[in-house]
């Protein structure tokens, strides 16, 4: 190919690092993976799930998302089990692109990715390795890096619209989104659109969001909780004057409700009387901080995580059975509004 020895050595080294070739003696190299026809047939009849590890450590940041992610994953696995299909789960934290390519070369039936990232690790290149090998891939979420994949996502726009409409129906007019920074996630953008739409329908101008740095990890330590409450209260201060005070707060997730309600008390305000508090994700009853602040959100959104897991399986099997589309397919699952009137007391 008219290249020098150095180029050949570098190419072989790269292929070796990716596990595609193996050294045989001093000079010889051989392909190190078997052809698809030589793979066990059970792998070709299996669905692979690429997920981050679940952490039960309440001090771990991954534990925050583990609850909803666990239900989504279990929904997928149960749906596959009912169809008498094999499931192979792989940890994104323990896999690199080379290993993903080797697994893809075994030609499993398809790949499910219930989560975009494990920690700070971008999972999209791993999913791309399967797609390049001709393996159907279905991901969860609306992140821009997933636009080339089939995916299932929650309707965050409709969810935010529904909870805002509920608060408007309760007589609220100064509804403010109180969110942690950064706002660089796709669901914040979608929720802003839903909120603005509901406010416009009521003849009201949407108010700018309030912000606070996201410093809260799940905790059962009262001292840590109180420190974080003071932090949140400081970012509320400018909005708590009578002329600017909101009559409802839209929180980013249920966990933030505990901190916001406790912070409001420091201004002499009674949560859900003077200021209504709405959450998101419907897991307040499982928050460790309930032992310090027991006021639940007046409303929250259940994203139907198990249903999303089942929807991912259905979309993947549609692809496996020959569904034709020149572009990626997106299926949206509508969340369910949960209010204190509709939810039984804990």
N, C-alpha and C positions, 0 to 999 in steps of 0.2 A: 504493500500500500504506500510505498515511497515515504516511509517515516523512519526516523532513527531509532536506535536501540533504547535510548532514554525514554522516548515517547511510548514504546512498547512496554517497557518496565513499569512506567507510571500507570498505563492502562491496566496492566495485569494486577498491579497493587490495588487500584481502585476496585476492580472486580473481586479481588480477594477480600477486601475490607467489607464489601457488601455480601460476601458469602456466596457469590455466584460461580467462582472457580476455586479449586483447591490444588495445592502443590502436590505432585507425584514425583518424588525424587528431586534431582537438582534442576533439571531443565523442563520437565513436562508439567503441564497444567491440564486439569480435566474439569468439566462442568460438574458442580457439586450438588445439584439438586436433580431429582428424578423428573422425567417427563410426566405430564398430567395423566397419561394412560397408565402409568405405573404406580399412581397413588392409591391408597386404600379407598375402596368405593364409599365407605361410610363418611369420609371427609367430603366427598362430592355430594353427599346427601345431608350435609350439615349447614346450619346457619351460624356464622361467626358474629359474636358481639364484642365490640371493642369499647371498653369502659374504663374510667379511672377507678382506683381502689376506693372502697367505702371505708370511712374512718368512724369508729365509735368514740374517739377521743373528743370530748366536748371542747377542748381547747384548740382543736384543729380547725382551720378555715374551711377545709374540705367537708367538715361535718355539717356545715350550713346547707350546702347543696345536696348532701348525701341523702337526705330524707326524700325529697321529691324525685331525685335520680333513682333511688332504690325502688320506689313504687313504679316508675316508668320501666325500669329493667325487669322487675318481676312481672309486670303486665305483659311484656314481650315474651318472656320465657314461658309463662303459663299459657299464652296463646299458642306458642309453638308446641308445647307439651300436649295440649288438647288435640293438635293435629298429628301427634305421634312423630315429631321431627326432632333430630338431634340439635343441640345447642353447644357451641364451643365459646367460652368466655375468655377473652384475652385482656390483660391489663395494659393500658396505654403507657403507664409509667415504666413498664418493664420491656417495652418494645421500641425498636428503632425502625427506620425505613427499610433497611436491608432485611430485617426479620419479617416485616410486613410483606415484602416482595416474595420471600420464600414461602410464607403461608399462602399468599395469593396464587403462587405457582401450583399449589395442591388443588386449586379450583374448587373451593367450597361453593355451595349453592348461592350464598349471598353474604353481605356484611351489613350489620346494624350498628349505628354509632349513636347511642342515646345522649351523648354529651360532646360538645365541641372541644373542650379542653379539660385536661386533668392538671390542676394547679395552673402554672403558666405555660404548659406545654401545648403547642398547637397540634391538634390531632388530624387536621386536614391533609397533610402530606401522607399520613398512613392510609387514610381512606383513598387517596389518589392512587396509591400503589395497587390497591385491589381493583379500582376502576380501570386502570391501565391494562390489567391482566384479563379484562373482560368479565369481572365478577360484579354483579349488580350491587349497588350500595344505596342505603337509605340512612340519612342523618336526621337528627333532631335539631330544630332551631332555625332562626332567620338571620343568622350572622352572614355578612356579605361574603365571607370566605367559602360559604357553602352553596353558592348560586349554581355551581355546575353539577350538584348532586340532587337526586330525588330526596325530598325531606318532608317531615311532619313538624308542625309548629303550633304553638298556642296562639289564639287570636287575642293578643294583648291590646289591640286597639278596641275591640268590642268589650273586653274585660274592663278597661279603664272607663269606657263610655258607660257601662252598666252601673259601676259603683258610683260614678259622678251623678248619674241620673237618680240613683237612690238617695244620695245626699241632698240633691235639689228637691226631691220629693219630701224630704224631712224639713224643708224650709231653709236650708243653707244657701247662702248667696256669695260668701267670700271663701270659696274652696281653693285651697293651696296645696300643691304637690310639695311634700317635704322629703327630699331624697338625698341619699349619700352621694358624694362625689367619688369617682368620676362617673359621668353620664355617657360613657362611650359604648354602651350596650344597645343592641337593636331594640330591645323591649322598652327601654325608656323613650326612645323616639316614637314607637308605636303607641305607647300609653299617653304621651303628650297629645297626639292627634285625636285619640278617643276622648280625652278630657276636654280639649278645645271644642270638639264637635258638640258635646253635651252642653257646655256652657253657652255656645252660640245659639243652640236651639232654645235655650231659656232666655235669650236676649241679654246675656252677660258677656263681658269681655274676660277671656282667660287671664288669670293672674300669673306673674312670673314665679317660677319655682323657688322655694327656699332650699338651702343646701347645708350639709354638714359633712365633714370628712368621715369616712366609714372606718371607725376604730373599734366597733363592737364585734367581738367573737363570742360564741356561746360561753356563758360563764355561770358558775354556781357560787362565786365569790362575791359577797355583798360589797366589799370594799371596791373591787374592780367595777361592779355594776354602778355604784354611786359615783365613782370617778367619771364614768362614761356619761351618766345622766347630766352631770355638771357641764360636760363638754357639749352635749346636745342643747342644754338650756342656754348656753352662751350664744349659740347660733340662732336661737329663737328670739333673742332679746329685742332686736330691732322691730320684730313683727308683733310684739306683745303689747304695744301701746293701744289704748282704746280706739284710736283713729285707724289703725292698720291691722288690728287683730283679726285673724281668720276665724270663721265659725266652723270650719272643718279642715282636717289635714288628710291628705292622701299619702300614705307611707309606701315605701318601695317594697316592703315585705313584712310579714307578721312579726318577725323578731324586733323590728324597729319600733313597733307599737309600745312595747314595755318601756322603752327609754323615753319615747315622746310623752306618754301619759304621766310618767314620773316627773319629767321636766315641767310639764304644765302645772303640776301641783306646786312647784317652786314659785310660780307666778300667782298663786292663790286661785287657780282655775280648777274646776272639777271636770275631768275628762268625760266625754260623752254627755255632758250637760251644757257646759259653757262652750266647749269645742268638741265636735264629733271627730272620732279617729277611725279611719278605714285602713285596713291592712291589705295584704295580697299573699297568695300561695296557700292559705288555709292550713296553717300548722301551729297557730298560736298555742293550742292546748299542749303541744309538745315542747314548748320553749322552756329552758331551764329558768329563765328570769321571771317566770310567773310567780315564783315563791317570794319575789321582792315587790312585784307590781301585778296585782291580780285583775286589773280592769281589762276586759277583752275588747277587741275592735268592734265597733258598731256594725261593721260589714267587712267582708273579705272575699277573695276570689279563689275558688277551687279550680285549678287548671286541668283537672281530670287526667292525672298523670298515668294511671293504669290504662285508661282509654287511649292515650297517646302512644303508649307502648304497643297496644294491639293494632293501632292504625299504622304504625311503622311496619309491623309484620305483614299486614294486608297489602300495603303498597309494595313491599319487597317481593311478595309472592306473585303479585300482579306482573311485576317485571320478569320474574323467573318464568311465568307461564306465557310470556310473549307479548305483553302490552307494548304497543308501539308509540313512541313519541320522540320527536327530534329534539325536544328541549327537556330540561329537568321538570319534574312534576312536584307540585307543592300541595299538600293536604293540610287543612287548618282545622284544629279542634277548638270548639267554643268553650270557654270557661263557664263555671256556674257561680252565680252570685249567692253568697251565704250571708245572712243577716242574723242579728240577735233574735229576731222574731221567728226565723225559719230554723235556727240551729238550737238543739237542746242544750241546756245548761251543763257545763262540765261537772 
